[in-house]
Amino acid sequence: MTAEITIPGVTRLDDHVLLGDAGLAMAMVSVGAQRLIDLRGETKPPGLPIPIDHFPLIDLEPGQDELILAAATRLAELAAAGVRVGLYCQAGISRTSTVAIAYLMVRGMPLAAANQTVRQARPQAMPALELWRSLEHLAPALAG
């Protein structure tokens, strides 16, 4: 058994999801990400030698429930297929944590537990208020 390589700033949420910021995209690949999900709405994904899905979220914007759910659902599909995914936004704090929480909710975890799980893995995780409100809007549908 080999020791797992760690990169400062890259957080492992579970066996299939890595969290980070845009500057760490290739670092996530170096520790096993087979695909990336870029959440930045202010720019297009970089041209990297790995498939990148783009869900252009804007920090501090209300009403992005459907896009958050689409990103989380895609992440859950990839994870269920055994693909290790690197999830990132510009700073790896707000949008990344929002979609990570939604991913756990898609997989059946209640909002509070999903938030706690992401915060334990990545203490700096803090969805912007508008993105948190989207998670609150999504919670009842995902719980049912």
Buried (B, 14 or more C-beta within 10 A) or exposed (E): EEEEEEBEBBBBBBEBBBBBBBEBBBBBBEBBBBBBBBBBBEEEBEEEEBEBBBBBBBBEEEEBBEBBBBBBEBBBEBBEEEBBBBBBBBBBBBBBBBBBBBBBBBBEBEBEEBBBBBBEBBEBBBBBEBBBBBBEBBBEEBEE
